[in-house]
Structures are given as structure tokens and as C-alpha cells.
């Protein structure tokens, strides 16, 4: 499953983890004498906020060259991009510091952080299992821009990144240059851009107007790819390994740091050291 309604499954996981963590913090506080469950819940959320800020800054530092090349992408948090190893210590340190005069709040707030982190780890592990059991890359009947028939299966045998897009979709338009750069930076990966529901003329006019040179743009007039890949909206990006197994998925606009991160984590053996170049 790529998403629930308009929200990606990763966003749903984070939201559920935060809710459970908050409930745990309040619940532990209720069991302790002279401890305000409201104050414990508030302390947890303050710590979570600063933890997320630190996690975002840590991720930006990790992919600084990419963010420096496109500064506005630093605030595009919708495509993910958080470093837990930066955020978790900051959240714990904030709780320790903030509760220095009210130590009774420390235990429930830390219990909330521990519960939230555990849920997040378990949920992501479950998502990885679900992805591994997902159907293989569908062998869809598509067409090239000059309307020659082609199948998606023709790209099997190497890592494939499938992007579903349309020219009327603003986030699709914004992310197109990212894929244009990526196809040059990662020649061993096939970036297959499948247009949804438009004619060859509409797709070609858009590419020409933007000056985009994308190698593998295919047409899907009936939008069969959205159903086959269980997409809930555009743009959608799905990652398949060389054996045709789905290894990741992304709903919504994707930035270069996020794309490179997914390529590095999912296609490490195929990309070797090219990922960070």
C-alpha cells in the first residue's frame, strides 16, 4: 500500500507513533504520584518538535550538496527526509534539560519517546515485509511518444524507477528536472516516466515547453498503471530492483536528496559509489 487517502503510509506511521507515544506519556504520568499527565504530554510534544527539527537538519547536512543546489527543497518535508540518529538524542536531551526542576515528568516523557520509537521501528519493519511480498513489476502494455507499442517488462533486468505523472499536475511538473538529472547521474537505473491519461501531443508539448530531455517517457492513456501499482494520486514513484521486485514507493513530489537516498538504500549493490557523486 502506497498511501491512505491523500497521505503516504509513512506519514500515517509517524502520526500513529506520535499518538501512541503521547498516550503512553500521559498514562505513565497517571500512575505516578504528584505527576501531571497534561504536563507530561506537553513535555513529550515539545521534545518531539525539537527532535523533528534536529532530524530534518541532520538529513539536510547528510545531503547538503543536493540541498545547496536547490535551497527551497529544504522546506519540502512532504517527501520525507529525517535522520532519526540526529532527532532521537535531541529529543531525549531536551526532556532531560526541561525536566531538571520537575524530575517527576522525566520518566513518563522518556517512556513516551521509547514507545513511539519502538512503534516506528516495528511499523517500518512491517512495511518492508509488505513491500517484499508485493506483486512483481507489472508487464503493462504502453506506448512511446511516437506511439510505438512497448511493455514495461522490457526494462527488467536492471533497477527500474517508475514515475506516474501528468502535465496538469503541479508537483509532477516541479519534480521532472529531478528525474532528468537522475537519468544522467545513474545510467544503470531505468527511469521510466509513464504519463497518465494524456495524448502523445499533450505530453510532448509539455516536455518541449520545459526543455526536458527524458529518455524513457511512455504513454498510458487509460491510466492502467495507477491501478496496477495501487497509486492513490499523482505523482507516484515506485522502485523495482533488477529482479522486478518492488522495494520502495513514494507518493507525492520527490526531491533530489530523497530520490538519491532511496536509490542508495535500495540499489546499493547496483549503484556502488556513484550514488553520492
KOLPANU-976370 format. One record per atom (N, C-alpha, C, O): x, y, z. Coordinates in steps of 0.001 Angstrom, whole numbers, padded with zeros to 6 digits, always signed. Each point is the difference from the previous one (the first is absolute). Layout:
N
XYZ/...
***
This chain:
277
+000844-001198+000000/-000844+001198+000000/+000876+001243+000000/+000887+000145+000842/-001142+000761-001799/+000783+001209-000110/-000522+001096+000912/+000784+000800+000511/-002084-000747-000299/-000532+001067+000826/-001372-000325+000529/-000602-001002-000384/+000100+001856+001275/-001348-000081+000543/-000656+001333-000320/+000324+001022+000605/-001267-001038-001582/-000557+001270-000442/+001104+000844-000619/+000777-000496-000815/-000701+001795+001205/+001028+000870-000569/+001336-000098+000708/+000958+000657-000409/-000866-001467+001468/+001204-000060+000815/+000813-001252-000308/-000550-001087-000180/+001872+001260+000122/+000870-001149-000202/-000010-000868+001251/-000279+000480+001099/+000586-001757-001276/-000022-000922+001138/+001053+000384+001031/-000180-000259+001189/+001286+000878-001630/+001029+000435+000950/-000529+001083+000925/+000305+000011+001193/-001110+000912-001753/-000602+001057+000820/-000967-000602+001014/-000034+000419+001157/-000748-001401-001593/-000942-000669+000905/+000747-000683+001141/-000428+000063+001153/+001536-000711-001472/+000795-000693+001025/+000524+000990+001041/-000093-000245+001202/+000646+001367-001677/+000524+001004+000928/-001119+000555+000877/+000180+000180+001205/-001330+000090-001810/-001123+000527+000766/-000472-000961+001082/-000261+000414+001129/+000150-001698-001469/-000414-001003+000981/+001040-000174+001103/-000346-000166+001170/+001630+000207-001555/+001065-000127+001001/-000045+001168+000984/+000167-000201+001203/-000390+001419-001703/-000092+001172+000878/-001202-000100+000927/+000098+000303+001190/-001228-000727-001735/-001207-000124+000826/+000199-001021+001109/-000338+000264+001154/+000883-001425-001491/+000225-001029+001009/+001008+000478+001041/-000178-000229+001196/+001234+000892-001656/+001024+000492+000925/-000596+001012+000979/+000301-000033+001194/-001139+000924-001700/-000661+000985+000856/-000897-000676+001036/-000014+000393+001167/-000738-001413-001599/-000866-000729+000929/+000818-000733+001058/-000391-000058+001166/+001531-000501-001578/+000859-000694+000966/+000546+000985+001033/+000011-000291+001196/+000441+001452-001661/+000532+001013+000912/-001054+000407+001028/+000292+000078+001193/-001502+000180-001648/-001082+000375+000920/-000379-001160+000914/-000270+000196+001185/+000252-001420-001750/-000377-001161+000797/+000992-000283+001117/-000397-000283+001130/+001699+000359-001445/+001018-000219+001036/-000086+001081+001065/+000158-000284+001187/-000411+001538-001607/-000117+001092+000973/-001170-000222+000944/+000098+000315+001186/-001200-000849-001688/-001164-000262+000850/+000308-001022+001086/-000588+000027+001081/+001523-000932-001383/+000322-001045+000981/+000981+000479+001071/+000206-000680+001005/+000390+001833-001217/+000972+000525+000950/-000647+001047+000900/-000800+000807-000474/+001130-000806+001760/-000591+001002+000900/+000533+001402-000286/+001166+000179-000353/-002044+000807+000511/+000383+001416-000140/+000602+000329-001356/+000883+000850-000111/-001375-001538-000929/+000514+000259-001351/-001167+000351-000916/-000958-000765-000108/+001034+001900-000541/-001067+000459-000893/+000103-000682-001355/+001015+000110-000688/-002082-000818+000312/+000027-000666-001298/-000040+001020-001141/+000541-000250-001077/-001184+001403+001314/-000022+001031-001035/+001399+000572-000221/+000425+000203-001137/+000279+000054+002230/+001353+000541-000120/+000932-001005-000663/+000876+000375-000780/-001067-001650+001091/+000841-001038-000609/-000254-000084-001497/+000936-000131-000789/-002217+000207+000397/-000320-000022-001413/+000549+001213-000730/+000481-000111-001128/-000553+001281+001781/+000541+001214-000603/+001505-000059-000163/+000540+000434-001018/+000140-000972+002026/+001454-000134-000075/+000385-000944-001131/+000969+000244-000718/-001728-001317+000565/+000307-000930-001092/-000127+000681-001359/+000877-000153-000850/-001959+000905+000634/-000187+000639-001298/+001053+001073-000267/+000434+000167-001140/-000021+000558+002173/+001083+000977-000186/+001281-000711-000426/+000707+000454-000899/-000421-001573+001557/+001200-000772-000335/-000101-000570-001411/+000984-000025-000739/-002192-000438+000368/-000189-000549-001345/+000233+001076-001054/+000598-000268-001042/-001070+001485+001309/+000184+001091-000958/+001483+000265-000244/+000446+000047-001147/+000319+000127+002232/+001424+000292-000160/+000757-001200-000557/+001013+000158-000682/-001508-001355+000977/+000606-001183-000590/-000187-000037-001505/+000924-000357-000731/-002124+000726+000254/-000251+000034-001439/+000844+001076-000681/+000514-000208-001099/-000372+001365+001762/+000838+001062-000564/+001437-000499-000157/+000622+000184-001046/-000109-000813+002094/+001374-000516-000048/+000144-001103-001049/+001016-000081-000690/-002042-000768+000578/+000042-001082-000988/+000029+000563-001415/+000697-000520-000871/-001458+001583+000651/-000003+000626-001326/+001352+000648-000303/+000536-000149-001099/+000006+000862+002077/+001298+000645-000211/+001099-001037-000222/+000906+000215-000806/-000984-001331+001514/+000981-001064-000194/-000070-000587-001393/+001027-000308-000605/-002253+000152+000089/-000173-000535-001352/+000516+000988-001046/+000624-000392-000985/-000894+001681+001214/+000499+001028-000923/+001527+000003-000018/+000618+000130-001057/-000022-000274+002233/+001464-000043+000062/+000541-001213-000749/+001040+000084-000654/-001741-001208+000748/+000441-001230-000659/-000007+000151-001521/+000868-000538-000688/-001853+001273+000171/-000145+000189-001446/+000183+001468-000378/-000705+000519-000864/+001658+000142+001518/+000173+001421-000180/+000239+000433-001450/-000625+000972-000425/+001479-001620-000357/+000211+000463-001390/-001300+000063-000792/-000208+000933-000776/-000669-001918+000964/-001265-000013-000727/-000925+001119+000475/-000650+000656-000813/+000592-000441+002118/-000852+001078+000520/+000572+001371-000350/-000756+000935-000260/+002069-000807+000250/+000617+001279-000352/-000304+000370-001453/-000117+001179-000335/-000008-002182-000512/-000303+000252-001413/-001455+000421-000204/-000326+000644-000997/-000545-001004+001934/-001425+000362-000090/-000481+000349+001408/-000673-000815+000630/+001001+002006-000120/-000280+000368+001396/-001459-000138+000430/-000269-000344+001151/-000674+000606-002054/-001405-000095+000377/-000408-001427+000368/-000995-000201+000698/+001755-000781-001161/-000332-001382+000335/+000225-000300+001478/-000464-001024+000503/+001176+001914+000198/+000205-000200+001439/-001312+000032+000770/-000138-000659+001031/-000825+001428-001534/-001278+000097+000699/-001045-000954-000569/-001148+000002+000444/+001530-000801-001404/-000930-000965-000597/+000011-001284+000811/+000506-001031-000445/-001076+001111+001649/+000063-001149+000913/-001030-001062-000348/-000007-001081+000587/-000866+001392-001547/-001024-000970-000360/+000558-001258-000618/-000663-001037+000023/+001872+001093-000580/+000567-001203-000625/+000901-000765+000971/+000795-000846-000411/-000930+001155+001705/+000822-000684+001002/+001308+000724+000185/+000106+001190-000298/+000882-001891+000781/+001306+000613+000188/+000275+000368+001436/+000146+001178+000323/-000072-002172+000544/+000299+000205+001411/+001021-001046+000444/-000103-001176-000349/+001091+001628+001125/+001047-000897+000497/-000288-000316+001468/+000209+000841+000875/-000686-002052-000614/-000398-000340+001377/+001176+000079+000958/-000171+000322+001176/+001377-000618-001683/+001178+000004+000861/+000354+001410+000458/+000767+000162+000949/-001307+000852-001601/+000191+001380+000459/-001159+000439+000879/+000204+000715+000982/-001409-001130-001319/-001177+000443+000726/-000201-000643+001352/-000391+000674+000953/+000653-001983-000849/-000256-000711+001253/+000855+000524+001153/-000550+000256+001071/+001864-000082-001229/+000803+000543+001108/-000432+001407+000415/+000032+000336+001183/-000435+000486-002154/-000433+001359+000335/-001290-000040+000806/-000148+000759+000958/-000785-001627-001324/-001255-000117+000748/+000265-000438+001439/-000584+000540+000939/+001464-001518-000776/+000326-000486+001342/+000711+001082+000806/-000300+000206+001176/+001245+000484-001816/+000733+001066+000691/-000936+001136+000408/+000152+000582+001073/-001125-000268-001938/-000961+001064+000329/-000814-000383+001229/-000191+000819+000900/-000289-002058-000858/-000773-000453+001164/+000846+000077+001262/-000469+000451+001045/+001710-000889-001147/+000901+000012+001171/+000216+001424+000502/-000005+000267+001202/+000195+000647-002168/+000252+001387+000389/-001260+000667+000538/+000049+000669+001033/-001175-000843-001720/-001250+000664+000368/-000546-000496+001334/-000681+000736+000713/+000979-001973-000386/-000534-000576+001248/+000999+000079+001151/-000154-000692+001007/+001174+001532-001154/+001015+000062+001056/-000578+000507+001326/+000524-000337+001061/-001590+001138-001101/-000628+000498+001236/-001301-000740+000306/-000573+000170+001076/+000105-000992-002020/-001221-000798+000220/+000294-001431-000433/-000549-000486-000990/+001406-000171+001731/+000500-001306-000416/-001080-001071-000061/+000187-001048-000618/-001330+001320+001271/-001076-000983-000053/-000551-000161-001424/-000580-001035-000326/+000761+002060-000521/-000493-000078-001376/+000952-000755-000919/-000373-000390-001106/+001601+000185+001568/+001011-000592-000867/-000347-001425-000407/+000102-000370-001169/-000507-000404+002133/-000275-001413-000278/-001144-000192-000994/+000182-000738-000968/-001348+001358+001149/-001073-000209-000982/+000344+000537-001395/-000367-000612-001003/+001067+001747+000931/+000356+000547-001306/+000972-000919-000723/-000144-000234-001200/+001140-000292+001924/+000950-000920-000626/-000676-001310-000391/+000352-000616-001006/-001327+000198+001813/-000749-001210-000344/-000768+000203-001298/-000101-000915-000818/-000441+002120+000630/-000697+000306-001241/+000932-000044-001192/-000352-000554-001041/+001545+001133+001177/+000978-000023-001087/+000369-001440-000344/+000061-000362-001175/+000182-000450+002186/+000379-001399-000235/-001116-000753-000714/+000257-000767-000928/-001498+000988+001362/-001131-000696-000619/-000180+000441-001448/-000219-000827-000885/+000314+002138+000649/-000166+000505-001363/+001075-000521-000934/-000287-000384-001134/+001524+000371+001607/+001097-000478-000840/-000158-001495-000294/+000257-000448-001117/-000680-000318+002123/-000194-001439-000198/-001095-000269-001027/+000147-000870-000859/-001245+001619+000952/-001095-000174-000963/+000468+000355-001400/-000322-000694-000965/+001087+001782+000854/+000500+000426-001309/+000899-001065-000620/-000120-000295-001189/+001022-000285+001986/+000901-001041-000502/-000783-001230-000438/+000244-000546-001076/-001193+000104+001916/-000777-001196-000316/-000869+000215-001239/-000119-000885-000848/-000487+002073+000756/-000860+000288-001150/+000808+000029-001293/-000449-000515-001024/+001632+001111+001064/+000828+000041-001204/+000504-001384-000387/+000157-000304-001183/+000096-000536+002189/+000390-001376-000294/-001155-000743-000678/+000206-000763-000944/-001429+001002+001443/-001176-000627-000608/-000202+000488-001426/-000366-000778-000880/+000607+002081+000646/-000138+000545-001354/+001009-000635-000948/-000315-000276-001157/+001528+000045+001652/+001023-000646-000833/-000429-001405-000394/+000213-000428-001134/-000822-000290+002084/-000490-001355-000293/-001115+000065-001041/-000054-000818-000918/-000844+001815+001075/-001100+000156-000966/+000527+000287-001395/-000516-000528-000985/+001551+001371+000900/+000568+000325-001310/+000611-001232-000649/-000136-000216-001204/+000814-000592+002020/+000635-001201-000558/-001031-001001-000514/+000292-000807-000882/-001514+000867+001448/-001044-000923-000430/-000918+000628-001048/-000977-000620-000420/+001288+001849-000002/-000818+000679-001008/+000138-000717-001346/+001002-000669-000252/-002018+000812-000612/+000084-000623-001323/+001204+000532-000771/+000433+001128+000236/+000114-001925-001155/+001142+000464-000792/-000404+001133-000938/-001183+000304-000152/+002174+000311-000468/-000264+001089-000928/-000941-000475-001111/+000312-000960-000705/-001445+001617+000546/-000973-000468-001009/+000517+000217-001418/+000677+000989-000284/-001001-001915-000590/+000446+000093-001393/-001083+000727-000805/-000694-000597-000823/+000572+001897+001084/-001059+000795-000604/+000258+000246-001481/+001147+000113-000434/-002223-000033-000329/+000078+000342-001416/-000119+001519-000119/-001066+000560+000254/+002151+000105-000638/+000056+001447-000073/+000415+000420-001409/+000012-000813-000925/+000327+002096+000777/+000429+000485-001309/+001039+001095+000182/+000002+000705+001009/+000873-000567-001982/+000989+001069+000020/-000655+001300-000486/-001159+000005-000413/+001915+001087+000468/-000547+001287-000435/-000347+000018-001487/-000869+000756-000433/+001556-001594-000347/-000375-000101-001413/-000997-001138-000226/-000212-000473-001116/-000403+000049+002264/-001134-000932+000001/+000349-001390-000508/-000840-000687-000581/+002079+000279+000800/+000381-001383-000258/-000288-000820+001256/+000269+000479+001102/-000807-001705-001222/-000314-000815+001178/+001267-000451+000722/+001007-000317-000632/-001069+000292+001959/+001115-000455+000815/-000571-000530+001312/-001052+000451+000454/+001739-001393+000141/-000452-000533+001286/+000935+000469+001111/+001188+000230-000224/-001740-000096+001407/+000832+000388+001146/+001026-001087+000301/+001095+000288+000485/-001452-001539-000774/+000918-001102+000240/+001271+000081-000815/+000978-000675+000322/-000962+001491-001379/+001201+000145-000827/+001149+000618+000777/+001154-000080-000423/-001466+000703+001575/+001041+000649+000807/+000528-000906+001110/+000864+000421+000768/-001354-001635-000667/+000441-000907+001058/+001455-000386-000201/+000534+000099-001105/+000101-000537+002177/+001401-000383-000061/+000930+001029+000606/+001194-000260+000148/-001716+001422+000205/+000765+001030+000701/-000968+000768+000892/-001212-000099-000189/+001715+000859+001155/-000910+000778+000849/-000851+000937-000835/+000477+000609-000958/-001748-000502+001333/-000942+000838-000731/-000716+000930+000969/-000493-000435+001041/+000439+001707-001386/-000779+000985+000752/-001130+000447-000905/+000237+000618-001038/-001471-000931+001428/-001182+000353-000780/-000645+001233+000625/-000301+000023+001193/+000095+000997-002017/-000656+001220+000463/-001295+000208-000775/+000002+000022-001231/-001113+000132+001963/-001294+000272-000622/-000262+001498+000082/+000067+000588+001079/-000368+000032-002228/-000111+001444-000032/-001012+000454-001048/-000465-000790-000822/+000137+002079+000869/-000838+000630-001011/+000400+001462-000084/+000467+000575+000983/-000645+000029-002143/+000451+001377-000187/-000843+001008+000771/+000463+001111+000257/-001699-001475+000120/-000859+000908+000752/+000294-000026+001507/-000580+000777+000758/+001464-001652-000334/+000286-000224+001428/+001200+000860+000426/+001124-000300-000401/-001327+001365+001207/+001112+000894+000382/+001192-000703+000648/+001134+000257-000405/-001343-001148+001412/+001184-000657+000571/+000715-000913-000991/+001210-000201+000099/-001961-000352-001055/+000646-000803-001045/+000936+000886-000823/+001124-000392-000311/-001593+001574-000035/+000792+000919-000808/+001257+000435+000745/+001074+000118-000590/-001220+000121+001908/+001145+000483+000783/+001091-001053+000134/+001183+000337+000050/-001570-001617+000009/+001000-001035+000243/+000648-000533-001273/+000968-000756+000080/-001471+001125-001238/+000553-000520-001251/+001502+000269-000159/+000726-000905-000412/-000228+002115+000722/+001450+000220-000128/+000834-000928+000878/+001143-000312-000331/-001716-000129+001450/+000708-000932+000881/+000274-001308-000741/+001106-000536+000071/-002101+000031-000774/+000181-001251-000741/+000904+000192-001215/+000732-000913-000382/-000783+002095-000222/+000900+000274-001120/+001457-000060+000469/+000850-000566-000686/-000564+001151+001855/+001358-000065+000544/+000368-001419+000405/+001128-000445-000208/-002093-000259+000789/+000276-001344+000513/+000336-000978-001116/+000860-000863+000179/-001523+000979-001330/+000279-000954-001076/+001422+000147-000537/+000571-000949-000537/-000001+002157+000688/+001393+000192-000401/+000958-000463+001081/+001059-000556-000289/-001449+000797+001560/+000870-000356+001123/+000026-001500+000262/+000992-000522+000508/-002079-000181-000850/-000102-001437+000290/-000372-000765-001272/-001142-000437-000140/+002071+000272-000772/-000305-000660-001281/-000371-001470+000136/-000577-000572-000925/+000895-000057+002061/-000332-001408+000187/-001431-000206+000475/-000452-001137+000131/-000265+002229+000129/-001388-000076+000439/-000899+000518-001125/+000298+001024-000614/-001396-001731+000347/-000970+000450-001002/-001046+000876+000687/-000714-000462+000890/+000625+001721-001302/-001016+000914+000515/-001114+000073-001041/+000135+000661-001030/-001228-001346+001315/-001104-000130-000950/-001133+000929+000423/-000634-000205+001036/+000389+001228-001853/-000990+001028+000307/-001286-000327-000750/-000072+000179-001216/-000942-000657+001931/-001239-000443-000639/-001066+001071+000139/-000520+000230+001091/+000199+000416-002183/-001032+001030-000010/-001379-000636+000163/-000300-001028-000607/-000529+001656+001433/-001309-000549+000310/-001129+000789-000671/-000235+001168+000311/-000458-001840-001241/-001236+000524-000538/+000106+001101-001021/-001012+000623-000322/+002197-000352-000208/+000140+001078-000971/+000456-000547-001350/+000451-001139-000112/-000581+001974-000892/+000415-000397-001338/+001499+000224-000176/+000647+000674+000801/-000122-001254-001863/+001419+000189-000302/+000302+001474-000242/+001057+000493+000394/-001981+000209-001038/+000216+001421-000286/+000047+000821+001276/+000835+000895+000128/-001722-001186+000820/-000005+000726+001273/+001293-000234+000767/+000589+000942+000530/-000148-002186-000470/+001236-000322+000722/+001200+000646-000672/+000853+000582+000670/-000785-000682-001994/+001135+000550-000737/+000032+001522+000091/+001078+000582+000124/-002231+000072-000184/-000052+001453+000116/+000535+000467+001350/+000715+000998+000089/-001076-001737+000960/+000496+000368+001326/+001511-000144+000077/+000681+000899+000493/-000150-002009-000969/+001444-000236+000047/+000746+001063-000805/+001049+000489+000419/-001599-000144-001563/+000639+001021-000828/-000026+001369+000665/+000987+000735-000042/-002112-000395+000656/-000132+001316+000630/+000947+000157+001177/+000442+001109+000300/-000125-002218+000372/+000896+000038+001157/+001442-000290-000373/+000891+000092+000845/-000654-000439-002094/+001353-000331-000428/+000552-001253+000642/+001204-000097+000237/-002072-000866+000050/+000407-001234+000689/+000431-001058-001005/-000642-000185-001034/+001720-000499+001340/+000497-001087-000844/+000013-001277+000832/+001007-000348+000617/-002133-000337-000613/-000163-001239+000754/+000020-001178-000971/-000673+000024-001031/+001449-001052+001368/+000233-001099-000938/-001187-000923-000172/-000293-000436-001114/-000403+000130+002221/-001033-001034-000052/-001339+000552+000475/-000414-000226+001137/-000247+000949-002020/-001333+000530+000272/-001004-000871-000745/+000066-000120-001223/-000992-000485+001955/-000989-000901-000584/-001409+000544+000227/-000233+000815+000892/-000690-001281-001715/-001384+000452+000065/-000899-001096+000554/+000127-001173-000352/-001032+001583+001220/-000975-000917+000595/-001363+000700-000038/-000470+000486+001029/-000167-000430-002202/-001235+000781-000159/-001122-000413+000944/-000799+000845+000401/+000719-002124-000036/-001078-000487+000866/+000386-000011+001470/-000787-000440+000839/+001995+000921-000508/+000478+000070+001397/-000035-001357+000692/-000303-000097+001189/+000620-000962-001960/+000012-001337+000586/+001118-000168+001016/-000103-000827+000906/+001179+001611-001049/+001130-000126+000918/-000375+000412+001419/+000516-000563+000965/-001411+001541-000831/-000411+000436+001337/-000677-001138+000749/+000239-000194+001192/-001081-000557-001889/-000673-001129+000631/+000975-001138+000267/-000020-000603+001073/+000864+000315-002041/+000940-001113+000145/+000997+000244+001134/+000385-000935+000701/+000034+002192-000521/+000984+000337+001033/-000654+000499+001279/+000689+000424+000928/-002023-000472-000875/-000779+000386+001186/+000312+001438+000431/+000155+000290+001186/-000072+000573-002153/+000279+001407+000272/-001263+000711+000446/-001083-000255-000528/+001221+001164+001519/-001148+000772+000486/-000012+001426-000555/-000894+000778+000334/+001850-000428-001160/+000041+001350-000539/+001297+000242-000746/+000895-000846-000018/-000810+002012-000593/+001192+000380-000753/+000718+001148+000697/-000633+000860+000613/+001965-000856-000712/+000860-001025-000602/+000224-001169+000951/-000090+000149+001219/+000378-001293-001783/+000371-001189+000765/+001287-000561-000602/+000134-000098-001220/+000796-000264+002076/+001270-000585-000452/+000181-001355+000672/-000074-000106+001224/+000307-000919-002016/+000135-001362+000518/+001355-000550-000433/+000410+000170-001148/+000278-000827+002072/+001353-000501-000220/-000022-001528-000082/-000545-000671+000876/+001143+000138-001933/+000100-001448-000195/+001477-000377-000144/+000774+000710-000642/-000400-001840+001249/+001382-000442-000150/+000167-000738-001324/-000946-000104-000781/+002151-000407+000530/+000304-000631-001281/-000817-001264-000244/-000135-000439-001142/-000412-000150+002206/-000831-001195-000140/-001475+000355-000150/-000849-000889-000075/+000540+002183+000030/-001385+000418-000172/-000808+000058+001277/-001225+000112-000049/+001899-000188+001215/-000711+000068+001276/-000114+001444+000468/+000964+000762-000069/-002141-000394+000543/-000180+001352+000518/+000745+000136+001322/-000180-000813+000906/+001016+001843-000799/+000802+000187+001202/-000301+001317+000706/+000429+000198+001137/-001154+000700-001787/-000355+001262+000646/-001076+000683-000836/-000233-000360-001154/-000416+001347+001754/-001013+000778-000700/-000091+001372+000637/+000253+000156+001195/-000610+000829-001985/-000074+001376+000493/-001201+000682-000623/-000133+000050-001223/-000742+000476+002069/-001176+000728-000463/+000251+001487+000148/+000356+000464+001083/-000538+000287-002155/+000212+001438+000047/+001330+000400-000623/+000767-000842-000469/-000511+002150+000475/+001218+000535-000605/+001246-000539+000703/+000028-000107+001226/+000982-000224-001993/+001250-000506+000558/+001128+000959-000354/+000061+000506-001120/+000823-000257+002064/+001146+000881-000228/+001235-000844-000291/+000001-001211+000222/+001044+001857-000717/+001220-000728-000319/+000607-000694+001228/+000403-001157-000114/-000320+001820+001294/+000550-000712+001160/-000791-001255+000343/+000583-001048+000281/-001909+001152-000302/-000826-001160+000323/+000162-001105-001039/+000071-001178+000350/-000012+001555-001631/+000186-001000-001054/+001344-000695+000146/+000074-001226-000086/+000989+001994+000305/+001331-000598+000150/+000058-000884+001246/+000645-001049-000008/-001313+001470+001064/-000023-000792+001228/-000640-001363-000259/+000534-001028+000418/-001670+001018-001103/-000678-001260-000298/+000842-000874-000932/+000072-001215+000179/+000559+001835-001169/+000857-000762-000903/+001166-000624+000757/+000367-001149-000246/+000216+001922+001175/+001146-000499+000763/-000399-001163+000901/+000739-000975+000132/-001931+001086+000494/-000433-001049+000928/-000513-001234-000716/+000189-001117+000481/-000834+001301-001620/-000646-001132-000675/+000855-000655-001074/-000134-001197-000256/+001022+001979-000379/+000781-000524-001110/+001493+000111+000267/+000771+000264-000922/-000355-000458+002148/+001394+000196+000377/+000956-000798-000877/+000981+000545-000508/-001256-001805+000332/+000914-000858-000754/+000083+000417-001462/+001057-000111-000622/-002181+000595+000066/-000013+000392-001410/+000700+001327-000235/+000644+000205-001029/-000782+000699+002005/+000523+001347-000205/+001412+000190+000508/+000718+000885-000467/-000308-001721+001436/+001322+000100+000590/+000251+001431+000467/-000848+000595+000665/+001974-000060-001000/+000374+001315+000507/-000562+001157-000822/+000245+001161+000328/-001001-001460-001397/-000511+001079-000838/-001069+000820+000689/-000276+001124-000419/-000340-001666+001480/-001152+000624+000616/+000290+001409+000493/-000827+000896-000168/+001989-000692+000772/+000300+001276+000599/+000770+000948-000913/+000398+001086+000422/-000193-001485-001640/+000780+000850-000910/-000903+001023-000691/+000477+000803-000802/
***
